[in-house]
Amino acid sequence: MPPLHTYTAGLTNAQATKLRELVDELGFEFSPRPYTIFFAQKEKLSVAVYEKGPKVLLQGKGIEDFVSFELEPKILGEAKLGYEEVHSPEMFEPHFGIDESGKGDFFGPLVIAGVYTDRAIARTFLEGGIQDSKRIGSDAKIHQLAKMVRETPGVAFETIVIGPERYNDLYEKFGNLNNLLGWGHARVIENLLEKRPECPRALSDKFADERVIKQSLFRHGQAIRLEQRTKAESDLAVAAASILARESFIDWLDREGKRAGVSLGRGVSAPIKEAARKIVERGGPEALRKFAKVHFRTAHEVAPHFYTVPPPKREWRSSRNTREK
């Protein structure tokens, strides 16, 4: 197995304190880093414990020895490195992982992606550092990992980009986001089944009753076993799908923003509202449908006479943090 270049694990606050004491004893040198409880380095190995989580990120050389002889026995209290197939055997069995990007962003499409993995593919993803796209802050890293996913031998993948105009039409047809998501997930599963018809199951994050997806599957997709669970992105296939979806989403924002002459950012912040106002000023309120999800409250705020106030939210909420629906 190739050597690891990165490793991450969740910690309790007590474990973070204990780890700081341990690396201090081992002669690591500390230096400040943003968003960290501490950052320490020794030779070519760095240990960063981030406030959010908290979680530890190891980078550099010598990770396997540090995890096996220091982190696991002295801090985590359990051996996981190299035992992923023991702890999570289902992650290495053939299945599709499905995830989406853009559902909480005013601008841009809804992108739904799916990736087929088996044991060999999953091992390649694990060794290559595939992880949930929300834990990756760099667009360049997203592109790098997406390229690796696509080039992995034996992999099958599918990405559906529902641009804002089509998204707005579908949202009005389905009436809520969960039904639209279920339809999109079903389309990705159907397309993946064309490539890997023998695949027995599909896994996604829990956003609604699985019947929402099941009812949208065509006849030849009805036999596949659907699984939904919270934090499904810990599964390598779902994590890989999240990376492909994120790449398509950021590429769309960049391409269409240049075409429109407006910076199309993520989320629903004040700069996003300002960009929306510019689009309305230049092309009228109807122009927003080309770039944005107009059921968001932001559309009403920038064009109150054209877009109505969204009704009170009644949708089932998943455990994942979404910025606005």
Beta strands, then each sheet from edge to edge (+ up, - down):
strand 1: 6-10
strand 2: 29-30
strand 3: 36-42
strand 4: 45-50
strand 5: 55-60
strand 6: 95-101
strand 7: 110-117
strand 8: 156-162
strand 9: 201-205
strand 10: 225-229
sheet 1: 1+ 5- 4+ 3- 2+
sheet 2: 8+ 7- 6+ 9+ 10+
end
